[in-house]
Amino acid sequence: MFYHKKALQYRATPEKPDAVYARKLQEVIGGQYGEITVAMQYSFQAWNSHIPGKYRDLLFSTAAEEFGHVEMLATMVAQLLEKAPQGITDEAVQNDPTVAAVVGGMDVQDGIVAGAGARPVDSNGNPWNAGYVTASGNLLADFTSNINAEMQGRTQVARLYHQTDDPGVRDLLSFLLARDTHHQNQWLAAARELQEQGIEELPVPSNFPIKQEHREYSYQAINFSDGASMAEGPWASGPSPDGLGEFTYVETPMDGVPIPPPTHPDARFYGTTELPNKVEKTAGAVQDKLNKE
């Protein structure tokens, strides 16, 4: 059950309007690593979780917090757009805050579609995409994905912090940076505990029969670049992080095997082949007549 409480987790009040910056904030609302993404990602990971207890509760709790972050940022965007941006002097424009915000540099759809409010889009107006969500049902894979999401999100918020001098906006971003710090550490701790308790281990999925791999290739650092420095890393020699092998370095990739000849699909796919068009047409007609699939 979901319900809405008429309160924000943290204050979200700018000192002055700024339509251009409101558009920038859209990235951390509806971008690939924005708050909508992590809110939906953690929700679906919880719904897809097969373990009752602390991991599922952690996912649900963090998802709920991230939905609150969407609300805080949307509230901030609306306030940044509430009044005409500074520097516009035309009285007719000044009298219409929505038009003034558009003239000042706001995403035009924020004015036309949302009436000077936030939308589920990124800073270029691209709609939020459910393809951003990772929810595999494997907790170690998911928690590792969450670490990346929080790192990418915190990086973007840190960049946005330096793109404004508004103390109110910076105050909110400082809070979000702190929560991203916690969430990075939270998912790192959760991923570590999964491995320590043997619930899931490397390589993921750890319960796949490892003998079905071609194990001779499992720990080869194969150099596909013309640089030589790759050999200097810990991935080129020494024990692997999963504790199951030893890294080796292969300076030059194997020669490979011949590419198979071009395919010849069913004539009714209408792909161009070296066969004469009349032959392809006849073949398709015969297959249709024979009801051959």
Summary of the structure (lengths in Angstrom):
residues: 293
radius of gyration: 26.9
end to end distance: 48.0
largest distance: 76.2
contacts: 787
relative contact order: 0.11
helix: 51%
strand: 4%
